[in-house]
Amino acid sequence: MHNQIEKISVVMSVKNGEKYVTRAIESILNQTFDNFEFIIVNNDSNDHTPEILSTFERKDSRVKIIKNSNNEKPSAGRMRGIKETKYDWFA
């Protein structure tokens, strides 16, 4: 029997990523496999990252933004995102 992934959660953490976050998000959203949720943890950004994230969340129902105001390390942000996943597989 061959296992096949039907749905997956993609998790990303970002802080002050206004320069590259649009390109990173578009790279995920433009994949040929499109049956996923995309959880992005905004780790207390103080640039234009929150506005950029909000735009993607409004445009694409797969995108879910989690605001972290504790200014944690990137790994802690990813762990928080992983806790929010709804599928068995995540990346």
mmCIF file as gemmi writes it, N, C-alpha and C atoms, coordinates in Angstrom:
data_model
loop_
_atom_site.group_PDB
_atom_site.id
_atom_site.type_symbol
_atom_site.label_atom_id
_atom_site.label_alt_id
_atom_site.label_comp_id
_atom_site.label_asym_id
_atom_site.label_entity_id
_atom_site.label_seq_id
_atom_site.pdbx_PDB_ins_code
_atom_site.Cartn_x
_atom_site.Cartn_y
_atom_site.Cartn_z
_atom_site.occupancy
_atom_site.B_iso_or_equiv
_atom_site.pdbx_formal_charge
_atom_site.auth_seq_id
_atom_site.auth_asym_id
_atom_site.pdbx_PDB_model_num
ATOM 1 N N . MET Axp A 1 ? 0.847 -1.187 0 1 0 ? 1 A 1
ATOM 2 C CA . MET Axp A 1 ? 0 0 0 1 0 ? 1 A 1
ATOM 3 C C . MET Axp A 1 ? 0.886 1.241 0 1 0 ? 1 A 1
ATOM 4 N N . HIS Axp A 2 ? 0.494 2.218 -0.719 1 0 ? 2 A 1
ATOM 5 C CA . HIS Axp A 2 ? 1.279 3.448 -0.887 1 0 ? 2 A 1
ATOM 6 C C . HIS Axp A 2 ? 0.601 4.596 -0.152 1 0 ? 2 A 1
ATOM 7 N N . ASN Axp A 3 ? 1.328 5.226 0.79 1 0 ? 3 A 1
ATOM 8 C CA . ASN Axp A 3 ? 0.772 6.371 1.515 1 0 ? 3 A 1
ATOM 9 C C . ASN Axp A 3 ? 0.827 7.618 0.64 1 0 ? 3 A 1
ATOM 10 N N . GLN Axp A 4 ? -0.216 8.403 0.697 1 0 ? 4 A 1
ATOM 11 C CA . GLN Axp A 4 ? -0.259 9.636 -0.069 1 0 ? 4 A 1
ATOM 12 C C . GLN Axp A 4 ? -0.715 10.77 0.848 1 0 ? 4 A 1
ATOM 13 N N . ILE Axp A 5 ? 0.02 11.862 0.821 1 0 ? 5 A 1
ATOM 14 C CA . ILE Axp A 5 ? -0.341 13.017 1.627 1 0 ? 5 A 1
ATOM 15 C C . ILE Axp A 5 ? -1.469 13.756 0.916 1 0 ? 5 A 1
ATOM 16 N N . GLU Axp A 6 ? -2.581 13.905 1.623 1 0 ? 6 A 1
ATOM 17 C CA . GLU Axp A 6 ? -3.724 14.598 1.031 1 0 ? 6 A 1
ATOM 18 C C . GLU Axp A 6 ? -3.744 16.078 1.393 1 0 ? 6 A 1
ATOM 19 N N . LYS Axp A 7 ? -3.367 16.382 2.631 1 0 ? 7 A 1
ATOM 20 C CA . LYS Axp A 7 ? -3.349 17.764 3.105 1 0 ? 7 A 1
ATOM 21 C C . LYS Axp A 7 ? -2.119 17.963 3.973 1 0 ? 7 A 1
ATOM 22 N N . ILE Axp A 8 ? -1.596 19.186 3.963 1 0 ? 8 A 1
ATOM 23 C CA . ILE Axp A 8 ? -0.393 19.492 4.726 1 0 ? 8 A 1
ATOM 24 C C . ILE Axp A 8 ? -0.502 20.909 5.284 1 0 ? 8 A 1
ATOM 25 N N . SER Axp A 9 ? 0.165 21.131 6.39 1 0 ? 9 A 1
ATOM 26 C CA . SER Axp A 9 ? 0.275 22.464 6.975 1 0 ? 9 A 1
ATOM 27 C C . SER Axp A 9 ? 1.694 22.968 6.735 1 0 ? 9 A 1
ATOM 28 N N . VAL Axp A 10 ? 1.806 24.178 6.25 1 0 ? 10 A 1
ATOM 29 C CA . VAL Axp A 10 ? 3.111 24.816 6.05 1 0 ? 10 A 1
ATOM 30 C C . VAL Axp A 10 ? 3.228 25.913 7.094 1 0 ? 10 A 1
ATOM 31 N N . VAL Axp A 11 ? 4.365 25.927 7.811 1 0 ? 11 A 1
ATOM 32 C CA . VAL Axp A 11 ? 4.564 26.882 8.9 1 0 ? 11 A 1
ATOM 33 C C . VAL Axp A 11 ? 5.799 27.73 8.614 1 0 ? 11 A 1
ATOM 34 N N . MET Axp A 12 ? 5.644 29.033 8.811 1 0 ? 12 A 1
ATOM 35 C CA . MET Axp A 12 ? 6.755 29.963 8.63 1 0 ? 12 A 1
ATOM 36 C C . MET Axp A 12 ? 6.723 30.992 9.756 1 0 ? 12 A 1
ATOM 37 N N . SER Axp A 13 ? 7.885 31.368 10.234 1 0 ? 13 A 1
ATOM 38 C CA . SER Axp A 13 ? 8.003 32.427 11.23 1 0 ? 13 A 1
ATOM 39 C C . SER Axp A 13 ? 8.764 33.585 10.601 1 0 ? 13 A 1
ATOM 40 N N . VAL Axp A 14 ? 8.328 34.818 10.885 1 0 ? 14 A 1
ATOM 41 C CA . VAL Axp A 14 ? 8.976 35.984 10.294 1 0 ? 14 A 1
ATOM 42 C C . VAL Axp A 14 ? 9.046 37.12 11.306 1 0 ? 14 A 1
ATOM 43 N N . LYS Axp A 15 ? 10.148 37.868 11.234 1 0 ? 15 A 1
ATOM 44 C CA . LYS Axp A 15 ? 10.291 39.098 12.019 1 0 ? 15 A 1
ATOM 45 C C . LYS Axp A 15 ? 10.985 40.119 11.131 1 0 ? 15 A 1
ATOM 46 N N . ASN Axp A 16 ? 10.33 41.251 10.965 1 0 ? 16 A 1
ATOM 47 C CA . ASN Axp A 16 ? 10.887 42.347 10.158 1 0 ? 16 A 1
ATOM 48 C C . ASN Axp A 16 ? 11.385 41.86 8.795 1 0 ? 16 A 1
ATOM 49 N N . GLY Axp A 17 ? 10.524 41.148 8.09 1 0 ? 17 A 1
ATOM 50 C CA . GLY Axp A 17 ? 10.911 40.565 6.813 1 0 ? 17 A 1
ATOM 51 C C . GLY Axp A 17 ? 10.349 41.272 5.607 1 0 ? 17 A 1
ATOM 52 N N . GLU Axp A 18 ? 10.03 42.557 5.735 1 0 ? 18 A 1
ATOM 53 C CA . GLU Axp A 18 ? 9.352 43.259 4.639 1 0 ? 18 A 1
ATOM 54 C C . GLU Axp A 18 ? 10.092 43.15 3.311 1 0 ? 18 A 1
ATOM 55 N N . LYS Axp A 19 ? 11.393 43.018 3.345 1 0 ? 19 A 1
ATOM 56 C CA . LYS Axp A 19 ? 12.171 42.981 2.116 1 0 ? 19 A 1
ATOM 57 C C . LYS Axp A 19 ? 11.975 41.671 1.34 1 0 ? 19 A 1
ATOM 58 N N . TYR Axp A 20 ? 11.76 40.553 2.055 1 0 ? 20 A 1
ATOM 59 C CA . TYR Axp A 20 ? 11.711 39.247 1.4 1 0 ? 20 A 1
ATOM 60 C C . TYR Axp A 20 ? 10.42 38.459 1.618 1 0 ? 20 A 1
ATOM 61 N N . VAL Axp A 21 ? 9.566 38.89 2.534 1 0 ? 21 A 1
ATOM 62 C CA . VAL Axp A 21 ? 8.419 38.061 2.905 1 0 ? 21 A 1
ATOM 63 C C . VAL Axp A 21 ? 7.428 37.873 1.76 1 0 ? 21 A 1
ATOM 64 N N . THR Axp A 22 ? 7.222 38.86 0.932 1 0 ? 22 A 1
ATOM 65 C CA . THR Axp A 22 ? 6.309 38.71 -0.2 1 0 ? 22 A 1
ATOM 66 C C . THR Axp A 22 ? 6.785 37.597 -1.125 1 0 ? 22 A 1
ATOM 67 N N . ARG Axp A 23 ? 8.043 37.609 -1.443 1 0 ? 23 A 1
ATOM 68 C CA . ARG Axp A 23 ? 8.615 36.58 -2.324 1 0 ? 23 A 1
ATOM 69 C C . ARG Axp A 23 ? 8.52 35.188 -1.696 1 0 ? 23 A 1
ATOM 70 N N . ALA Axp A 24 ? 8.771 35.101 -0.394 1 0 ? 24 A 1
ATOM 71 C CA . ALA Axp A 24 ? 8.69 33.81 0.303 1 0 ? 24 A 1
ATOM 72 C C . ALA Axp A 24 ? 7.258 33.276 0.294 1 0 ? 24 A 1
ATOM 73 N N . ILE Axp A 25 ? 6.296 34.139 0.59 1 0 ? 25 A 1
ATOM 74 C CA . ILE Axp A 25 ? 4.892 33.721 0.623 1 0 ? 25 A 1
ATOM 75 C C . ILE Axp A 25 ? 4.428 33.303 -0.772 1 0 ? 25 A 1
ATOM 76 N N . GLU Axp A 26 ? 4.739 34.101 -1.776 1 0 ? 26 A 1
ATOM 77 C CA . GLU Axp A 26 ? 4.329 33.763 -3.136 1 0 ? 26 A 1
ATOM 78 C C . GLU Axp A 26 ? 4.935 32.436 -3.585 1 0 ? 26 A 1
ATOM 79 N N . SER Axp A 27 ? 6.148 32.142 -3.161 1 0 ? 27 A 1
ATOM 80 C CA . SER Axp A 27 ? 6.788 30.883 -3.5 1 0 ? 27 A 1
ATOM 81 C C . SER Axp A 27 ? 5.99 29.693 -2.967 1 0 ? 27 A 1
ATOM 82 N N . ILE Axp A 28 ? 5.48 29.812 -1.759 1 0 ? 28 A 1
ATOM 83 C CA . ILE Axp A 28 ? 4.666 28.74 -1.17 1 0 ? 28 A 1
ATOM 84 C C . ILE Axp A 28 ? 3.304 28.675 -1.856 1 0 ? 28 A 1
ATOM 85 N N . LEU Axp A 29 ? 2.656 29.797 -2.018 1 0 ? 29 A 1
ATOM 86 C CA . LEU Axp A 29 ? 1.304 29.811 -2.579 1 0 ? 29 A 1
ATOM 87 C C . LEU Axp A 29 ? 1.26 29.365 -4.039 1 0 ? 29 A 1
ATOM 88 N N . ASN Axp A 30 ? 2.356 29.478 -4.758 1 0 ? 30 A 1
ATOM 89 C CA . ASN Axp A 30 ? 2.389 29.126 -6.176 1 0 ? 30 A 1
ATOM 90 C C . ASN Axp A 30 ? 2.818 27.69 -6.445 1 0 ? 30 A 1
ATOM 91 N N . GLN Axp A 31 ? 2.905 26.861 -5.416 1 0 ? 31 A 1
ATOM 92 C CA . GLN Axp A 31 ? 3.264 25.458 -5.605 1 0 ? 31 A 1
ATOM 93 C C . GLN Axp A 31 ? 2.169 24.732 -6.393 1 0 ? 31 A 1
ATOM 94 N N . THR Axp A 32 ? 2.543 23.684 -7.107 1 0 ? 32 A 1
ATOM 95 C CA . THR Axp A 32 ? 1.544 22.916 -7.848 1 0 ? 32 A 1
ATOM 96 C C . THR Axp A 32 ? 0.636 22.139 -6.896 1 0 ? 32 A 1
ATOM 97 N N . PHE Axp A 33 ? 1.157 21.695 -5.766 1 0 ? 33 A 1
ATOM 98 C CA . PHE Axp A 33 ? 0.332 21.067 -4.74 1 0 ? 33 A 1
ATOM 99 C C . PHE Axp A 33 ? -0.305 22.206 -3.949 1 0 ? 33 A 1
ATOM 100 N N . ASP Axp A 34 ? -1.625 22.295 -3.971 1 0 ? 34 A 1
ATOM 101 C CA . ASP Axp A 34 ? -2.253 23.461 -3.35 1 0 ? 34 A 1
ATOM 102 C C . ASP Axp A 34 ? -3.235 23.12 -2.233 1 0 ? 34 A 1
ATOM 103 N N . ASN Axp A 35 ? -3.23 21.887 -1.78 1 0 ? 35 A 1
ATOM 104 C CA . ASN Axp A 35 ? -4.148 21.474 -0.723 1 0 ? 35 A 1
ATOM 105 C C . ASN Axp A 35 ? -3.442 21.594 0.635 1 0 ? 35 A 1
ATOM 106 N N . PHE Axp A 36 ? -3.254 22.828 1.08 1 0 ? 36 A 1
ATOM 107 C CA . PHE Axp A 36 ? -2.535 23.067 2.331 1 0 ? 36 A 1
ATOM 108 C C . PHE Axp A 36 ? -3.063 24.313 3.028 1 0 ? 36 A 1
ATOM 109 N N . GLU Axp A 37 ? -2.734 24.389 4.301 1 0 ? 37 A 1
ATOM 110 C CA . GLU Axp A 37 ? -2.927 25.632 5.052 1 0 ? 37 A 1
ATOM 111 C C . GLU Axp A 37 ? -1.538 26.219 5.25 1 0 ? 37 A 1
ATOM 112 N N . PHE Axp A 38 ? -1.457 27.521 5.283 1 0 ? 38 A 1
ATOM 113 C CA . PHE Axp A 38 ? -0.173 28.215 5.41 1 0 ? 38 A 1
ATOM 114 C C . PHE Axp A 38 ? -0.246 29.092 6.654 1 0 ? 38 A 1
ATOM 115 N N . ILE Axp A 39 ? 0.418 28.657 7.701 1 0 ? 39 A 1
ATOM 116 C CA . ILE Axp A 39 ? 0.428 29.383 8.967 1 0 ? 39 A 1
ATOM 117 C C . ILE Axp A 39 ? 1.701 30.217 9.032 1 0 ? 39 A 1
ATOM 118 N N . ILE Axp A 40 ? 1.529 31.523 9.193 1 0 ? 40 A 1
ATOM 119 C CA . ILE Axp A 40 ? 2.672 32.431 9.29 1 0 ? 40 A 1
ATOM 120 C C . ILE Axp A 40 ? 2.632 33.093 10.657 1 0 ? 40 A 1
ATOM 121 N N . VAL Axp A 41 ? 3.701 32.918 11.415 1 0 ? 41 A 1
ATOM 122 C CA . VAL Axp A 41 ? 3.807 33.534 12.731 1 0 ? 41 A 1
ATOM 123 C C . VAL Axp A 41 ? 4.596 34.829 12.585 1 0 ? 41 A 1
ATOM 124 N N . ASN Axp A 42 ? 3.935 35.942 12.868 1 0 ? 42 A 1
ATOM 125 C CA . ASN Axp A 42 ? 4.589 37.248 12.846 1 0 ? 42 A 1
ATOM 126 C C . ASN Axp A 42 ? 5.187 37.482 14.231 1 0 ? 42 A 1
ATOM 127 N N . ASN Axp A 43 ? 6.5 37.427 14.304 1 0 ? 43 A 1
ATOM 128 C CA . ASN Axp A 43 ? 7.199 37.511 15.577 1 0 ? 43 A 1
ATOM 129 C C . ASN Axp A 43 ? 7.529 38.963 15.94 1 0 ? 43 A 1
ATOM 130 N N . ASP Axp A 44 ? 6.488 39.729 16.263 1 0 ? 44 A 1
ATOM 131 C CA . ASP Axp A 44 ? 6.648 41.094 16.773 1 0 ? 44 A 1
ATOM 132 C C . ASP Axp A 44 ? 7.382 42.016 15.801 1 0 ? 44 A 1
ATOM 133 N N . SER Axp A 45 ? 7.044 41.928 14.524 1 0 ? 45 A 1
ATOM 134 C CA . SER Axp A 45 ? 7.684 42.789 13.524 1 0 ? 45 A 1
ATOM 135 C C . SER Axp A 45 ? 7.309 44.247 13.757 1 0 ? 45 A 1
ATOM 136 N N . ASN Axp A 46 ? 8.277 45.138 13.521 1 0 ? 46 A 1
ATOM 137 C CA . ASN Axp A 46 ? 8 46.565 13.659 1 0 ? 46 A 1
ATOM 138 C C . ASN Axp A 46 ? 8.286 47.325 12.358 1 0 ? 46 A 1
ATOM 139 N N . ASP Axp A 47 ? 8.281 46.586 11.24 1 0 ? 47 A 1
ATOM 140 C CA . ASP Axp A 47 ? 8.388 47.219 9.929 1 0 ? 47 A 1
ATOM 141 C C . ASP Axp A 47 ? 7.037 47.044 9.219 1 0 ? 47 A 1
ATOM 142 N N . HIS Axp A 48 ? 7.011 46.9 7.91 1 0 ? 48 A 1
ATOM 143 C CA . HIS Axp A 48 ? 5.742 46.756 7.174 1 0 ? 48 A 1
ATOM 144 C C . HIS Axp A 48 ? 5.306 45.299 7.016 1 0 ? 48 A 1
ATOM 145 N N . THR Axp A 49 ? 5.99 44.38 7.68 1 0 ? 49 A 1
ATOM 146 C CA . THR Axp A 49 ? 5.627 42.962 7.592 1 0 ? 49 A 1
ATOM 147 C C . THR Axp A 49 ? 4.17 42.709 7.966 1 0 ? 49 A 1
ATOM 148 N N . PRO Axp A 50 ? 3.643 43.259 9.077 1 0 ? 50 A 1
ATOM 149 C CA . PRO Axp A 50 ? 2.242 42.971 9.421 1 0 ? 50 A 1
ATOM 150 C C . PRO Axp A 50 ? 1.25 43.35 8.318 1 0 ? 50 A 1
ATOM 151 N N . GLU Axp A 51 ? 1.47 44.467 7.653 1 0 ? 51 A 1
ATOM 152 C CA . GLU Axp A 51 ? 0.577 44.894 6.581 1 0 ? 51 A 1
ATOM 153 C C . GLU Axp A 51 ? 0.656 43.949 5.384 1 0 ? 51 A 1
ATOM 154 N N . ILE Axp A 52 ? 1.863 43.517 5.059 1 0 ? 52 A 1
ATOM 155 C CA . ILE Axp A 52 ? 2.056 42.585 3.948 1 0 ? 52 A 1
ATOM 156 C C . ILE Axp A 52 ? 1.341 41.269 4.249 1 0 ? 52 A 1
ATOM 157 N N . LEU Axp A 53 ? 1.528 40.762 5.469 1 0 ? 53 A 1
ATOM 158 C CA . LEU Axp A 53 ? 0.894 39.503 5.867 1 0 ? 53 A 1
ATOM 159 C C . LEU Axp A 53 ? -0.628 39.617 5.804 1 0 ? 53 A 1
ATOM 160 N N . SER Axp A 54 ? -1.137 40.726 6.286 1 0 ? 54 A 1
ATOM 161 C CA . SER Axp A 54 ? -2.585 40.949 6.287 1 0 ? 54 A 1
ATOM 162 C C . SER Axp A 54 ? -3.15 40.929 4.872 1 0 ? 54 A 1
ATOM 163 N N . THR Axp A 55 ? -2.428 41.491 3.93 1 0 ? 55 A 1
ATOM 164 C CA . THR Axp A 55 ? -2.863 41.498 2.531 1 0 ? 55 A 1
ATOM 165 C C . THR Axp A 55 ? -2.998 40.073 2.001 1 0 ? 55 A 1
ATOM 166 N N . PHE Axp A 56 ? -2.016 39.234 2.279 1 0 ? 56 A 1
ATOM 167 C CA . PHE Axp A 56 ? -2.077 37.844 1.82 1 0 ? 56 A 1
ATOM 168 C C . PHE Axp A 56 ? -3.192 37.08 2.513 1 0 ? 56 A 1
ATOM 169 N N . GLU Axp A 57 ? -3.411 37.339 3.787 1 0 ? 57 A 1
ATOM 170 C CA . GLU Axp A 57 ? -4.463 36.646 4.527 1 0 ? 57 A 1
ATOM 171 C C . GLU Axp A 57 ? -5.846 36.983 3.952 1 0 ? 57 A 1
ATOM 172 N N . ARG Axp A 58 ? -6.035 38.223 3.531 1 0 ? 58 A 1
ATOM 173 C CA . ARG Axp A 58 ? -7.314 38.627 2.931 1 0 ? 58 A 1
ATOM 174 C C . ARG Axp A 58 ? -7.511 38.02 1.541 1 0 ? 58 A 1
ATOM 175 N N . LYS Axp A 59 ? -6.415 37.856 0.792 1 0 ? 59 A 1
ATOM 176 C CA . LYS Axp A 59 ? -6.502 37.377 -0.588 1 0 ? 59 A 1
ATOM 177 C C . LYS Axp A 59 ? -6.593 35.861 -0.714 1 0 ? 59 A 1
ATOM 178 N N . ASP Axp A 60 ? -6.058 35.121 0.25 1 0 ? 60 A 1
ATOM 179 C CA . ASP Axp A 60 ? -5.964 33.669 0.095 1 0 ? 60 A 1
ATOM 180 C C . ASP Axp A 60 ? -6.409 32.982 1.386 1 0 ? 60 A 1
ATOM 181 N N . SER Axp A 61 ? -7.453 32.2 1.293 1 0 ? 61 A 1
ATOM 182 C CA . SER Axp A 61 ? -8.021 31.554 2.488 1 0 ? 61 A 1
ATOM 183 C C . SER Axp A 61 ? -7.105 30.501 3.101 1 0 ? 61 A 1
ATOM 184 N N . ARG Axp A 62 ? -6.073 30.088 2.398 1 0 ? 62 A 1
ATOM 185 C CA . ARG Axp A 62 ? -5.119 29.123 2.961 1 0 ? 62 A 1
ATOM 186 C C . ARG Axp A 62 ? -4.188 29.768 3.977 1 0 ? 62 A 1
ATOM 187 N N . VAL Axp A 63 ? -4.078 31.088 3.951 1 0 ? 63 A 1
ATOM 188 C CA . VAL Axp A 63 ? -3.136 31.815 4.81 1 0 ? 63 A 1
ATOM 189 C C . VAL Axp A 63 ? -3.79 32.156 6.143 1 0 ? 63 A 1
ATOM 190 N N . LYS Axp A 64 ? -3.099 31.808 7.212 1 0 ? 64 A 1
ATOM 191 C CA . LYS Axp A 64 ? -3.534 32.143 8.567 1 0 ? 64 A 1
ATOM 192 C C . LYS Axp A 64 ? -2.357 32.825 9.275 1 0 ? 64 A 1
ATOM 193 N N . ILE Axp A 65 ? -2.588 34.021 9.806 1 0 ? 65 A 1
ATOM 194 C CA . ILE Axp A 65 ? -1.547 34.783 10.483 1 0 ? 65 A 1
ATOM 195 C C . ILE Axp A 65 ? -1.727 34.656 11.991 1 0 ? 65 A 1
ATOM 196 N N . ILE Axp A 66 ? -0.634 34.379 12.672 1 0 ? 66 A 1
ATOM 197 C CA . ILE Axp A 66 ? -0.618 34.356 14.132 1 0 ? 66 A 1
ATOM 198 C C . ILE Axp A 66 ? 0.319 35.465 14.578 1 0 ? 66 A 1
ATOM 199 N N . LYS Axp A 67 ? -0.172 36.346 15.42 1 0 ? 67 A 1
ATOM 200 C CA . LYS Axp A 67 ? 0.652 37.456 15.908 1 0 ? 67 A 1
ATOM 201 C C . LYS Axp A 67 ? 1.286 37.061 17.232 1 0 ? 67 A 1
ATOM 202 N N . ASN Axp A 68 ? 2.593 37.15 17.272 1 0 ? 68 A 1
ATOM 203 C CA . ASN Axp A 68 ? 3.341 36.856 18.475 1 0 ? 68 A 1
ATOM 204 C C . ASN Axp A 68 ? 3.971 38.159 18.953 1 0 ? 68 A 1
ATOM 205 N N . SER Axp A 69 ? 3.575 38.628 20.106 1 0 ? 69 A 1
ATOM 206 C CA . SER Axp A 69 ? 4.118 39.891 20.603 1 0 ? 69 A 1
ATOM 207 C C . SER Axp A 69 ? 5.154 39.683 21.699 1 0 ? 69 A 1
ATOM 208 N N . ASN Axp A 70 ? 5.673 38.465 21.801 1 0 ? 70 A 1
ATOM 209 C CA . ASN Axp A 70 ? 6.671 38.16 22.835 1 0 ? 70 A 1
ATOM 210 C C . ASN Axp A 70 ? 8.096 38.267 22.333 1 0 ? 70 A 1
ATOM 211 N N . ASN Axp A 71 ? 8.301 38.575 21.049 1 0 ? 71 A 1
ATOM 212 C CA . ASN Axp A 71 ? 9.632 38.714 20.47 1 0 ? 71 A 1
ATOM 213 C C . ASN Axp A 71 ? 10.505 37.498 20.767 1 0 ? 71 A 1
ATOM 214 N N . GLU Axp A 72 ? 9.995 36.335 20.419 1 0 ? 72 A 1
ATOM 215 C CA . GLU Axp A 72 ? 10.714 35.087 20.671 1 0 ? 72 A 1
ATOM 216 C C . GLU Axp A 72 ? 11.686 34.783 19.542 1 0 ? 72 A 1
ATOM 217 N N . LYS Axp A 73 ? 12.518 33.785 19.759 1 0 ? 73 A 1
ATOM 218 C CA . LYS Axp A 73 ? 13.432 33.314 18.729 1 0 ? 73 A 1
ATOM 219 C C . LYS Axp A 73 ? 12.62 32.68 17.605 1 0 ? 73 A 1
ATOM 220 N N . PRO Axp A 74 ? 13.182 32.632 16.378 1 0 ? 74 A 1
ATOM 221 C CA . PRO Axp A 74 ? 12.44 32.039 15.255 1 0 ? 74 A 1
ATOM 222 C C . PRO Axp A 74 ? 11.948 30.62 15.534 1 0 ? 74 A 1
ATOM 223 N N . SER Axp A 75 ? 12.745 29.823 16.226 1 0 ? 75 A 1
ATOM 224 C CA . SER Axp A 75 ? 12.333 28.444 16.508 1 0 ? 75 A 1
ATOM 225 C C . SER Axp A 75 ? 11.088 28.411 17.395 1 0 ? 75 A 1
ATOM 226 N N . ALA Axp A 76 ? 10.977 29.328 18.338 1 0 ? 76 A 1
ATOM 227 C CA . ALA Axp A 76 ? 9.783 29.387 19.205 1 0 ? 76 A 1
ATOM 228 C C . ALA Axp A 76 ? 8.56 29.799 18.388 1 0 ? 76 A 1
ATOM 229 N N . GLY Axp A 77 ? 8.752 30.687 17.439 1 0 ? 77 A 1
ATOM 230 C CA . GLY Axp A 77 ? 7.652 31.086 16.56 1 0 ? 77 A 1
ATOM 231 C C . GLY Axp A 77 ? 7.17 29.918 15.724 1 0 ? 77 A 1
ATOM 232 N N . ARG Axp A 78 ? 8.112 29.147 15.186 1 0 ? 78 A 1
ATOM 233 C CA . ARG Axp A 78 ? 7.724 27.976 14.394 1 0 ? 78 A 1
ATOM 234 C C . ARG Axp A 78 ? 6.99 26.955 15.262 1 0 ? 78 A 1
ATOM 235 N N . MET Axp A 79 ? 7.456 26.745 16.484 1 0 ? 79 A 1
ATOM 236 C CA . MET Axp A 79 ? 6.786 25.795 17.379 1 0 ? 79 A 1
ATOM 237 C C . MET Axp A 79 ? 5.359 26.252 17.677 1 0 ? 79 A 1
ATOM 238 N N . ARG Axp A 80 ? 5.172 27.527 17.859 1 0 ? 80 A 1
ATOM 239 C CA . ARG Axp A 80 ? 3.816 28.036 18.077 1 0 ? 80 A 1
ATOM 240 C C . ARG Axp A 80 ? 2.943 27.774 16.862 1 0 ? 80 A 1
ATOM 241 N N . GLY Axp A 81 ? 3.489 27.986 15.677 1 0 ? 81 A 1
ATOM 242 C CA . GLY Axp A 81 ? 2.753 27.709 14.453 1 0 ? 81 A 1
ATOM 243 C C . GLY Axp A 81 ? 2.407 26.231 14.312 1 0 ? 81 A 1
ATOM 244 N N . ILE Axp A 82 ? 3.351 25.37 14.657 1 0 ? 82 A 1
ATOM 245 C CA . ILE Axp A 82 ? 3.123 23.926 14.579 1 0 ? 82 A 1
ATOM 246 C C . ILE Axp A 82 ? 1.973 23.522 15.489 1 0 ? 82 A 1
ATOM 247 N N . LYS Axp A 83 ? 1.888 24.134 16.655 1 0 ? 83 A 1
ATOM 248 C CA . LYS Axp A 83 ? 0.795 23.823 17.591 1 0 ? 83 A 1
ATOM 249 C C . LYS Axp A 83 ? -0.571 24.197 17.015 1 0 ? 83 A 1
ATOM 250 N N . GLU Axp A 84 ? -0.594 25.116 16.058 1 0 ? 84 A 1
ATOM 251 C CA . GLU Axp A 84 ? -1.847 25.578 15.453 1 0 ? 84 A 1
ATOM 252 C C . GLU Axp A 84 ? -2.248 24.784 14.212 1 0 ? 84 A 1
ATOM 253 N N . THR Axp A 85 ? -1.394 23.865 13.764 1 0 ? 85 A 1
ATOM 254 C CA . THR Axp A 85 ? -1.707 23.122 12.538 1 0 ? 85 A 1
ATOM 255 C C . THR Axp A 85 ? -2.927 22.225 12.733 1 0 ? 85 A 1
ATOM 256 N N . LYS Axp A 86 ? -3.653 22.007 11.642 1 0 ? 86 A 1
ATOM 257 C CA . LYS Axp A 86 ? -4.822 21.148 11.725 1 0 ? 86 A 1
ATOM 258 C C . LYS Axp A 86 ? -4.647 19.843 10.964 1 0 ? 86 A 1
ATOM 259 N N . TYR Axp A 87 ? -3.541 19.673 10.275 1 0 ? 87 A 1
ATOM 260 C CA . TYR Axp A 87 ? -3.296 18.443 9.516 1 0 ? 87 A 1
ATOM 261 C C . TYR Axp A 87 ? -2.172 17.631 10.161 1 0 ? 87 A 1
ATOM 262 N N . ASP Axp A 88 ? -2.123 16.352 9.824 1 0 ? 88 A 1
ATOM 263 C CA . ASP Axp A 88 ? -1.129 15.45 10.41 1 0 ? 88 A 1
ATOM 264 C C . ASP Axp A 88 ? 0.289 15.727 9.927 1 0 ? 88 A 1
ATOM 265 N N . TRP Axp A 89 ? 0.417 16.245 8.727 1 0 ? 89 A 1
ATOM 266 C CA . TRP Axp A 89 ? 1.733 16.521 8.143 1 0 ? 89 A 1
ATOM 267 C C . TRP Axp A 89 ? 1.977 18.02 8.112 1 0 ? 89 A 1
ATOM 268 N N . PHE Axp A 90 ? 3.213 18.409 8.42 1 0 ? 90 A 1
ATOM 269 C CA . PHE Axp A 90 ? 3.567 19.833 8.333 1 0 ? 90 A 1
ATOM 270 C C . PHE Axp A 90 ? 4.984 19.996 7.821 1 0 ? 90 A 1
ATOM 271 N N . ALA Axp A 91 ? 5.253 21.154 7.269 1 0 ? 91 A 1
ATOM 272 C CA . ALA Axp A 91 ? 6.585 21.479 6.752 1 0 ? 91 A 1
ATOM 273 C C . ALA Axp A 91 ? 6.938 22.883 7.173 1 0 ? 91 A 1
